[in-house]
Amino acid sequence: MLKKDFSLIGLGICSWIAIVSLAYTLQIISIDLFIINNIDYDYANVIQHFLYNFIIVVLYYIFLKSLKDIRYLNYKKVIKYLIVSFVLIQVLQFLYAFYVGDYIYEN
């Protein structure tokens, strides 16, 4: 029973990290799109925060819906999948900031 509780805690932490990092990445991309399109800061600020929260809620809903039957869930497999997705999202953030950040700074 104790091992299952720790697995659920690990699953929750890994899912939170992966979902928040993906939402942050999409928020940064939306900020850059607002800068490129010269959208007013007040509108852009409201839209980007709404988008960030909307993405978190939708991704958590999808994640929880995918965990239909928790009795037969392979915790290690799901946690490994979430860790790999987190690492890939971080690489995507780095590459986006490295290549697109220079373009936005120059223009």
C-alpha positions in Angstrom: 0.0 0.0 0.0 2.8 2.4 0.9 4.6 1.7 -2.4 1.4 2.5 -4.4 1.0 5.8 -2.5 4.6 6.9 -3.4 3.9 5.9 -7.0 0.9 8.1 -7.1 2.8 11.0 -5.6 5.6 10.4 -8.2 3.0 10.2 -11.0 1.4 13.5 -9.8 4.7 15.3 -9.7 5.9 14.1 -13.1 2.5 14.9 -14.7 2.5 18.4 -13.2 6.1 19.1 -14.4 5.4 17.9 -17.9 2.1 19.7 -18.3 3.3 23.0 -16.9 6.5 23.0 -19.0 4.4 22.3 -22.2 2.0 25.1 -21.2 4.9 27.5 -20.6 6.4 26.6 -24.0 3.2 27.4 -25.7 2.9 30.6 -23.7 6.3 31.8 -24.8 5.5 31.0 -28.5 2.2 33.0 -28.1 4.1 35.9 -26.7 6.5 35.9 -29.6 3.6 35.8 -32.0 2.0 38.7 -30.3 5.2 40.7 -30.6 5.6 39.9 -34.3 2.0 40.9 -35.0 2.3 44.1 -32.9 -0.7 43.3 -30.7 -1.3 45.7 -27.8 0.4 44.6 -24.5 -2.8 44.7 -22.5 -4.6 42.4 -24.8 -1.6 40.2 -25.3 -1.1 39.8 -21.5 -4.7 38.8 -20.9 -4.7 36.4 -23.8 -1.4 34.7 -22.9 -2.4 34.1 -19.3 -5.8 32.8 -20.4 -4.1 30.5 -22.9 -1.6 29.2 -20.2 -4.4 28.4 -17.8 -6.6 26.9 -20.5 -3.8 24.6 -21.7 -3.1 23.4 -18.2 -6.8 22.6 -17.5 -7.2 20.8 -20.9 -4.0 18.8 -20.6 -4.9 17.7 -17.0 -8.3 16.7 -18.2 -6.8 14.6 -21.0 -4.2 13.1 -18.7 -6.8 12.1 -16.0 -9.2 10.8 -18.7 -6.3 8.6 -20.0 -6.0 7.0 -16.5 -9.3 5.2 -16.7 -8.5 2.2 -14.6 -5.9 2.9 -12.0 -5.8 -0.6 -10.6 -4.0 -1.9 -13.7 -1.8 1.1 -14.3 1.9 0.6 -14.8 3.3 3.5 -12.8 6.9 3.2 -13.9 5.9 3.2 -17.6 3.8 6.3 -17.2 6.4 8.1 -15.1 9.2 7.3 -17.6 6.9 8.6 -20.4 6.3 11.8 -18.5 10.0 12.3 -17.7 11.0 11.8 -21.4 8.3 14.2 -22.5 9.6 16.8 -20.0 13.1 16.4 -21.3 11.9 16.8 -24.9 9.9 19.9 -24.0 13.0 21.4 -22.4 15.0 20.7 -25.5 12.3 22.3 -27.6 12.3 25.4 -25.3 16.1 25.7 -25.7 16.0 25.3 -29.5 13.1 27.8 -29.8 14.9 30.4 -27.6 18.2 29.8 -29.4 16.9 30.2 -33.0 13.7 32.2 -32.8 14.9 34.5 -30.0 17.7 35.9 -32.2 15.2 36.5 -35.0 12.8 38.4 -32.8 15.7 40.4 -31.2 17.0 41.4 -34.7 13.6 42.4 -36.1 
